[in-house]
Amino acid sequence: MMRDEKGMMTPELRAEIDAILTASGNDGSKLVGILLDIQDIIPMHYIPEEVAYYLAEKLNVKVSNVYDVISFYASLYDRPRGQYPIQMCESIVCGVNDNGFVFATLQEMLGIGLNEATADGKYYLECVPCFGACDVAPAVRVNGKVYGHLNSREKIEAMLAELV
């Protein structure tokens, strides 16, 4: 995240958040969308505490309301994940198409388990409900982009190579 030497939000990040708030009409009822948009611009794809407090102040809501939304929605996070959160589909269709192979291969290649990040913070591995890529199962989603037909180690290596 863009922080200054004291660990506080930078003016640039504050300006980006303010632009998101302006685009939403500073409407607290749009908090889910606001949080998703902010999470997308933060490198580790989460909502830091200082951002939650900033939003509460700007939207004139209780910070507990912000955290209620973060904790309720599976797509929102209050802890750093990784530059490239790899979301593995755990649907029945992906399961029938051997998503277990994708999971085992990614674990082995990255040296991490489920809900863990690599030591450099680059990759984070998580399982999520179906994201609508059944036609290309087994599939993963990384920062909104779907990678499908991951039925060989070579295809998984190519997907990881594309991320860097």
N, C-alpha and C positions, 0 to 999 in steps of 0.2 A: 504494500500500500504506500501511497505517497505520504511520507511523514517527514517532518523536519528533524533536526538533530536531537530534539527533546522528546521525540516520539509522538508528537501531536500531528494532527492532520495538517497537510500543507494547504496553502491558499488555492492551489490548483485543484486538489481533491474537493475542497469545500465548494469551489466554483462549479465543478461537475455535478456535485450533489444538488446544489442550488438550481442548476439548469434542469435536472430531473424533477425537482419539486415544482419548478415553474411550469414545466410541461404537463404536470399532473394537476395544475391549478391549485397547488398547495392544499390538496384535498386529502385529509386524513382517512377518508373512506377508501382511498386507493392505495392504502399502505402496502398491501401484498405486491402490487405491481411496482411500486416505488422501491421496495426492498429488493425485489428481483433485479431491477435495473441497476441499483447501486452495487449489489453483489457481483454483477457482471463486470463492473469497471474496476473492482478491487482485485489485484493480482492473485491473491490466494482464495478468492471466491467465497467470501464469508462477510458477515456484518460485525465489524469490531465494536467493542463496547462504546468507544468514543463516538462512533457513527450513530449508534442507537440513541445515545443521549442527545446528540445534535438533532436527529430527526424528531425526537419527542419535543424538544424545545421549538423547533421550526414549525411543527404541525400542531402545536399546542395540545399534545396528548401526553398521557403518563408514560414513562419509560417502560413500566410493566406491560402496557398495551403493546408496545413495540416487541417486547420479548415474548408476549403471548402469541403474537403472530409468527415470530421466528420459530418458536418451539412447536407450533401447531402444524405448519406446512413442511412437508418432507423435502421440499426444494430449497429451503432456506437454512442457513447454517450460522452459528455464532462462534465457530472455531475455524481456524485456518485449515484449508483442505490441501490445495496444491495448485500449481500453475495450470496443470492439466488434470482436472478431476475426471477419471475414467469411470463412467457409469455403465455397469453391466446390466443388461436387461435380464430379469429373473422370471419372465413370463413362461407359460407352458410351451409356447411355440419355440422360444429360444432354447428351452430345456430339451425339447425333442430334437432340436437341431444341434445339440451338444455344446451349450454354453458352458458346461463344466470344463470342457477342453480349453475354451478361451480363458476362463477364470484361472485354471491351473497354470496355463502358459504365461499369463500376465504375472501371476504371483512369482513364478520361477524367474522370469526375465527381469522383473523389477525388484525382486527381493523383498516384497512387502506382502502383508496379508490384507484381509478385508478391513476397510475403514482405517487404513494406515497410509502414511505418506512416505515417499522416499526421503532419505536423509537430506538431500539437497532441496526438498520441497517442490520438486518438479511434478511428480505424479502422485495421485491419490486414487485409491481403488475402492469403489463402493457398488453395492447392488441397489437397483431401483426397480419400481414396478414398470410394466410395459410402457414404452414410449412410442409405440406405433410403427415399429420397423419390422414387423413380422415377415414382410416380403423379402427381407434381406437377412433373416436370422441364420446364425447367431450374430448378434450385433452389440455394439457399444456406442455410447454417445460421449463426446468430449467437447466441452464448451459449446454445446448446442448442435454440433455436427455429428451425424450418424455415420458410423463405419460398419458395413455389413459384409456378409459372406465370409466371416473370419473363421474359416474352417481349416486353416493350415498355419503353421508357425511362420511361414514366409509372409502371409497376409497380415498377421499380427505385427511382425517386424516392420513391414512397409507402413502400417498405420502409425506405429510409434515414430518411425523416421520422418513421417510427414508432419508430426507435431513440432519438431524442433526447427 
